[in-house]
Amino acid sequence: METENLTKGQRTALKILDAAGRCIAKIGAEKTSITAIAKEAGLKRSLIAYHFPKKEDIFYQVMVHIMYEFGKYYLPQKKISE
């Protein structure tokens, strides 16, 4: 995702989602904690909680982010004819 037009908060949220995705890939969803995500992202737990109050919120947004990125690169772009 291109980040140059994003706010600082949006860039932080993406950093959290990227870190969460790496944690899930490395140790699995069951063992991924807010602490693990914070450590992976190099951020404080409180900042993670500010953006995503529940671990489930992070997991949901990780999946949305992955599907968006997948679609952007791997699904053919259909042009809508008028």
KETOR-569565 format. One line per field, with one value per atom (N, C-alpha, C, CB): residue number from 1; atom name; x, y, z. Coordinates in nm, 4 decimals, decimal comma, m for minus. Glycine has a CB too. Layout:
N
resi <- [NUM/...]
name <- [CA/...]
X <- [X/...]
Y <- [Y/...]
Z <- [Z/...]
//
This chain:
82
resi <- [1/1/1/1/2/2/2/2/3/3/3/3/4/4/4/4/5/5/5/5/6/6/6/6/7/7/7/7/8/8/8/8/9/9/9/9/10/10/10/10/11/11/11/11/12/12/12/12/13/13/13/13/14/14/14/14/15/15/15/15/16/16/16/16/17/17/17/17/18/18/18/18/19/19/19/19/20/20/20/20/21/21/21/21/22/22/22/22/23/23/23/23/24/24/24/24/25/25/25/25/26/26/26/26/27/27/27/27/28/28/28/28/29/29/29/29/30/30/30/30/31/31/31/31/32/32/32/32/33/33/33/33/34/34/34/34/35/35/35/35/36/36/36/36/37/37/37/37/38/38/38/38/39/39/39/39/40/40/40/40/41/41/41/41/42/42/42/42/43/43/43/43/44/44/44/44/45/45/45/45/46/46/46/46/47/47/47/47/48/48/48/48/49/49/49/49/50/50/50/50/51/51/51/51/52/52/52/52/53/53/53/53/54/54/54/54/55/55/55/55/56/56/56/56/57/57/57/57/58/58/58/58/59/59/59/59/60/60/60/60/61/61/61/61/62/62/62/62/63/63/63/63/64/64/64/64/65/65/65/65/66/66/66/66/67/67/67/67/68/68/68/68/69/69/69/69/70/70/70/70/71/71/71/71/72/72/72/72/73/73/73/73/74/74/74/74/75/75/75/75/76/76/76/76/77/77/77/77/78/78/78/78/79/79/79/79/80/80/80/80/81/81/81/81/82/82/82/82]
name <- [N/CA/C/CB/N/CA/C/CB/N/CA/C/CB/N/CA/C/CB/N/CA/C/CB/N/CA/C/CB/N/CA/C/CB/N/CA/C/CB/N/CA/C/CB/N/CA/C/CB/N/CA/C/CB/N/CA/C/CB/N/CA/C/CB/N/CA/C/CB/N/CA/C/CB/N/CA/C/CB/N/CA/C/CB/N/CA/C/CB/N/CA/C/CB/N/CA/C/CB/N/CA/C/CB/N/CA/C/CB/N/CA/C/CB/N/CA/C/CB/N/CA/C/CB/N/CA/C/CB/N/CA/C/CB/N/CA/C/CB/N/CA/C/CB/N/CA/C/CB/N/CA/C/CB/N/CA/C/CB/N/CA/C/CB/N/CA/C/CB/N/CA/C/CB/N/CA/C/CB/N/CA/C/CB/N/CA/C/CB/N/CA/C/CB/N/CA/C/CB/N/CA/C/CB/N/CA/C/CB/N/CA/C/CB/N/CA/C/CB/N/CA/C/CB/N/CA/C/CB/N/CA/C/CB/N/CA/C/CB/N/CA/C/CB/N/CA/C/CB/N/CA/C/CB/N/CA/C/CB/N/CA/C/CB/N/CA/C/CB/N/CA/C/CB/N/CA/C/CB/N/CA/C/CB/N/CA/C/CB/N/CA/C/CB/N/CA/C/CB/N/CA/C/CB/N/CA/C/CB/N/CA/C/CB/N/CA/C/CB/N/CA/C/CB/N/CA/C/CB/N/CA/C/CB/N/CA/C/CB/N/CA/C/CB/N/CA/C/CB/N/CA/C/CB/N/CA/C/CB/N/CA/C/CB/N/CA/C/CB/N/CA/C/CB/N/CA/C/CB/N/CA/C/CB/N/CA/C/CB/N/CA/C/CB/N/CA/C/CB/N/CA/C/CB/N/CA/C/CB]
X <- [0,0840/0,0000/0,0887/m0,0956/0,0539/0,1290/0,0959/0,0983/0,1990/0,1775/0,2026/0,2640/0,2489/0,2841/0,1647/0,3501/0,0450/m0,0737/m0,1504/m0,1659/m0,0961/m0,1638/m0,1231/m0,1335/m0,2124/m0,1800/m0,0838/m0,3084/m0,0254/0,0649/m0,0083/0,1231/m0,1309/m0,2101/m0,2385/m0,3400/m0,2675/m0,2927/m0,1659/m0,3470/m0,0522/0,0755/0,1075/0,1908/0,0768/0,0994/0,0104/0,0732/m0,1159/m0,2079/m0,1577/m0,3495/m0,1075/m0,0521/0,0715/m0,0178/0,1536/0,2727/0,2304/0,3581/0,1255/0,0722/0,0196/m0,0402/m0,0564/m0,1125/m0,0028/m0,2084/0,0991/0,2114/0,2812/0,3129/0,3049/0,3694/0,2817/0,3985/0,1516/0,0596/0,0619/m0,0849/0,0622/0,0686/0,1951/0,0607/0,3071/0,4334/0,4270/0,5529/0,3707/0,3594/0,2712/0,3024/0,1583/0,0668/0,1364/m0,0624/0,2118/0,2835/0,3916/0,3459/0,4601/0,5707/0,5229/0,6593/0,4273/0,3916/0,2454/0,4230/0,1666/0,0261/m0,0621/0,0083/m0,1885/m0,2847/m0,3047/m0,4185/m0,3092/m0,3334/m0,2274/m0,3371/m0,1027/0,0068/0,0407/0,1297/m0,0183/0,0088/m0,0638/m0,0351/0,0113/m0,0444/m0,0192/0,0171/m0,0867/m0,0640/0,0827/m0,1593/0,1369/0,2776/0,3697/0,3128/0,3422/0,4242/0,4150/0,3801/0,2949/0,2757/0,3503/0,1251/0,3382/0,4068/0,5578/0,3725/0,6114/0,7556/0,7971/0,7949/0,7214/0,7515/0,7457/0,6527/0,6505/0,6331/0,7257/0,4891/0,7846/0,8686/0,7868/0,9696/0,6657/0,5741/0,5319/0,4500/0,4754/0,4236/0,2874/0,4136/0,2608/0,1300/0,0144/0,1208/0,0316/m0,0765/m0,1108/m0,0368/m0,0119/m0,0372/m0,1132/0,0953/m0,0806/m0,1541/m0,3003/m0,0914/m0,3226/m0,4589/m0,5357/m0,4548/m0,4663/m0,5317/m0,5910/m0,4318/m0,5154/m0,5614/m0,6555/m0,4431/m0,6312/m0,7102/m0,7397/m0,6357/m0,8574/m0,8885/m0,8872/m1,0229/m0,9194/m0,9226/m0,8348/m1,0678/m0,7774/m0,6940/m0,7732/m0,6401/m0,8995/m0,9839/m0,9952/m1,1232/m0,9944/m0,9984/m0,8742/m1,0101/m0,7608/m0,6357/m0,6428/m0,5139/m0,6851/m0,6896/m0,7829/m0,7343/m0,8982/m0,9934/m0,9299/m1,1238/m0,8675/m0,8069/m0,6855/m0,7670/m0,6123/m0,5023/m0,5585/m0,4270/m0,6665/m0,7266/m0,7763/m0,8424/m0,8392/m0,8853/m0,7655/m0,9623/m0,6602/m0,5385/m0,4765/m0,4360/m0,4676/m0,4118/m0,4957/m0,4028/m0,6271/m0,7141/m0,7054/m0,8591/m0,6948/m0,6799/m0,5509/m0,6807/m0,4409/m0,3126/m0,3123/m0,2005/m0,3704/m0,3795/m0,4565/m0,4472/m0,5710/m0,6552/m0,5881/m0,7845/m0,5149/m0,4483/m0,3440/m0,3824/m0,2755/m0,1660/m0,2005/m0,0516/m0,2956/m0,3165/m0,4497/m0,3029/m0,5447/m0,6725/m0,6727/m0,7912/m0,7224/m0,7237/m0,8136/m0,7713/m0,7676/m0,8452/m0,9402/m0,7532/m1,0695/m1,1701/m1,2055/m1,2970/m1,2088/m1,2552/m1,4038/m1,1809/m1,4748/m1,6197/m1,6487/m1,6922/m1,7136/m1,7468/m1,8757/m1,7604/m1,8822/m2,0017/m2,1036/m1,9657]
Y <- [m0,1173/0,0000/0,1238/m0,0003/0,2206/0,3444/0,4285/0,4216/0,4755/0,5435/0,6927/0,4831/0,7463/0,8879/0,9807/0,9223/0,9398/1,0244/0,9939/1,0083/0,9081/0,8704/0,9615/0,7251/0,9730/1,0475/0,9651/1,0823/1,0285/0,9581/0,8429/1,0557/0,8668/0,7621/0,6447/0,8191/0,6740/0,5669/0,4867/0,6243/0,5553/0,4845/0,3968/0,5854/0,4472/0,3676/0,2445/0,4517/0,2616/0,1473/0,0425/0,1935/0,0851/m0,0101/m0,0801/0,0612/m0,0067/m0,0671/m0,1759/0,0406/m0,1493/m0,2474/m0,3698/m0,1845/m0,3471/m0,4591/m0,5431/m0,4077/m0,4777/m0,5527/m0,6373/m0,4560/m0,5783/m0,6513/m0,7677/m0,5566/m0,7435/m0,8505/m0,9645/m0,7957/m0,9305/m1,0335/m1,1173/m0,9696/m1,0508/m1,1254/m1,2167/m1,0279/m1,1660/m1,2485/m1,3703/m1,1652/m1,3479/m1,4587/m1,5628/m1,4072/m1,5159/m1,6079/m1,6861/m1,5313/m1,6185/m1,6824/m1,7781/m1,5764/m1,7316/m1,8092/m1,8525/m1,7297/m1,8124/m1,8511/m1,7522/m1,9895/m1,7500/m1,6555/m1,6794/m1,6657/m1,8046/m1,8387/m1,7791/m1,9902/m1,7821/m1,7348/m1,5871/m1,8181/m1,5254/m1,3844/m1,2990/m1,3449/m1,2188/m1,1311/m0,9854/m1,1632/m0,8966/m0,7533/m0,7214/m0,6684/m0,7838/m0,7627/m0,8055/m0,8405/m0,9205/m0,9691/m0,8742/m1,1109/m0,8256/m0,7323/m0,6022/m0,7042/m0,5514/m0,4268/m0,4419/m0,3870/m0,5537/m0,5779/m0,5854/m0,7080/m0,6572/m0,6723/m0,5369/m0,7715/m0,4527/m0,3219/m0,2154/m0,2761/m0,2440/m0,1444/m0,0308/m0,0887/m0,0654/0,0340/m0,0065/0,0508/0,0880/0,0583/m0,0091/0,1869/m0,0942/m0,1632/m0,0637/m0,2516/0,0473/0,1466/0,2048/0,2597/0,2189/0,2705/0,1676/0,3083/0,0411/m0,0665/m0,0616/m0,2069/m0,0516/m0,0486/0,0752/m0,0531/0,1855/0,3071/0,2837/0,4251/0,2186/0,1941/0,0753/0,1718/m0,0265/m0,1497/m0,1956/m0,2613/m0,1608/m0,1927/m0,3429/m0,1369/m0,4279/m0,5725/m0,6458/m0,6266/m0,7556/m0,8384/m0,8837/m0,9610/m0,9109/m0,9542/m0,8454/m0,9926/m0,7188/m0,6081/m0,6096/m0,4732/m0,6364/m0,6433/m0,7578/m0,6614/m0,8751/m0,9912/m0,9666/m1,1155/m0,9069/m0,8773/m0,7824/m0,8158/m0,6762/m0,5781/m0,6344/m0,4546/m0,7262/m0,7938/m0,8673/m0,8928/m0,9378/m1,0120/m0,9173/m1,0993/m0,8087/m0,7094/m0,6546/m0,5935/m0,6212/m0,5664/m0,6674/m0,5273/m0,7921/m0,8960/m0,9128/m1,0292/m0,9162/m0,9335/m0,8132/m0,9548/m0,6938/m0,5742/m0,5814/m0,4479/m0,6132/m0,6215/m0,7326/m0,6439/m0,8459/m0,9570/m0,9136/m1,0791/m0,8548/m0,8121/m0,7083/m0,7574/m0,6197/m0,5124/m0,5676/m0,4149/m0,6720/m0,7249/m0,8484/m0,7570/m0,9272/m1,0552/m1,0731/m1,1599/m0,9862/m0,9987/m0,9068/m0,9653/m0,9563/m0,8711/m0,7496/m0,9510/m0,6368/m0,5148/m0,5059/m0,3901/m0,5106/m0,5020/m0,3562/m0,5845/m0,3180/m0,1842/m0,1917/m0,1276/m0,0995/m0,0953/m0,0144/m0,0346/m0,0787/m0,0072/0,0704/m0,1060/0,1817/0,2666/0,2301/0,4129]
Z <- [0,0000/0,0000/0,0000/0,1212/m0,0828/m0,0888/0,0337/m0,2192/0,1018/0,2295/0,2262/0,3325/0,1128/0,1124/0,1346/m0,0175/0,1005/0,1183/0,2462/0,0004/0,3314/0,4545/0,5698/0,4892/0,6670/0,7882/0,8726/0,8687/0,9719/1,0629/1,1322/1,1679/1,1736/1,2385/1,1469/1,2879/1,0211/0,9248/0,8982/0,7936/0,8903/0,8708/0,9919/0,8464/1,1121/1,2333/1,2326/1,3599/1,1959/1,1903/1,0919/1,1508/0,9769/0,8796/0,9336/0,7491/1,0062/1,0684/1,1662/1,1414/1,2421/1,3375/1,2631/1,4238/1,1563/1,0802/1,0158/0,9728/0,9628/0,9041/1,0106/0,8380/1,1272/1,2371/1,2828/1,3558/1,2924/1,3340/1,2326/1,3500/1,1051/1,0012/1,0115/0,8637/1,0381/1,0545/1,1766/1,0676/1,2876/1,4094/1,3846/1,5264/1,3192/1,2909/1,2032/1,2219/1,1041/1,0161/1,0906/0,9005/1,1837/1,2568/1,3660/1,3187/1,4493/1,5685/1,5744/1,6902/1,4763/1,4723/1,5466/1,5306/1,5091/1,5672/1,7161/1,4953/1,7554/1,8963/1,9885/1,9138/1,9449/2,0298/2,0086/2,0046/1,9076/1,8817/1,9858/1,7376/2,0561/2,1595/2,1225/2,2984/2,1930/2,1734/2,2037/2,2641/2,3053/2,3414/2,2275/2,4699/2,1680/2,0559/1,9368/2,0139/1,9091/1,7975/1,8247/1,7746/1,9470/1,9841/1,9679/2,1295/2,0138/2,0027/1,8563/2,0761/1,7761/1,6331/1,5610/1,5676/1,6007/1,5360/1,5936/1,5493/1,7109/1,7766/1,8361/1,6787/1,8821/1,9383/2,0794/1,8478/2,1520/2,2855/2,2751/2,3701/2,3741/2,3794/2,3779/2,5055/2,4482/2,4573/2,3200/2,5535/2,2344/2,0999/2,0164/2,0306/2,0355/1,9675/2,0111/1,9990/2,1418/2,1963/2,1507/2,3490/2,1319/2,0839/1,9449/2,0808/1,8585/1,7212/1,7111/1,6304/1,7922/1,7864/1,9285/1,7063/1,9826/2,1225/2,1569/2,1560/2,0584/2,0848/1,9844/2,0789/2,0286/1,9416/1,8187/2,0189/1,8368/1,7256/1,6192/1,7764/1,6629/1,5674/1,4791/1,6409/1,5393/1,4631/1,3629/1,5578/1,4078/1,3192/1,2013/1,3964/1,2283/1,1210/1,0196/1,1785/1,0683/0,9791/0,9057/1,0573/0,9672/0,8970/0,7761/0,9917/0,7935/0,6822/0,5732/0,7326/0,6115/0,5140/0,4360/0,5848/0,5075/0,4463/0,3493/0,5555/0,3889/0,3026/0,1761/0,3783/0,1921/0,0759/m0,0182/0,1208/0,0375/m0,0445/m0,1262/0,0437/m0,0595/m0,1282/m0,2324/m0,0278/m0,1979/m0,2918/m0,4163/m0,2258/m0,3942/m0,5053/m0,5931/m0,4533/m0,5311/m0,6042/m0,7016/m0,5065/m0,6624/m0,7443/m0,8266/m0,6568/m0,7820/m0,8469/m0,9182/m0,7480/m0,8924/m0,9623/m1,0836/m0,8679/m1,1945/m1,3139/m1,2918/m1,4374/m1,3399/m1,3279/m1,4463/m1,3206/m1,4177/m1,5238/m1,5465/m1,4882/m1,6688/m1,7034/m1,7277/m1,8277/m1,6694/m1,6880/m1,8126/m1,5635/m1,9076/m2,0322/m2,0129/m2,1522/m2,0794/m2,0685/m2,1718/m2,0824]
//
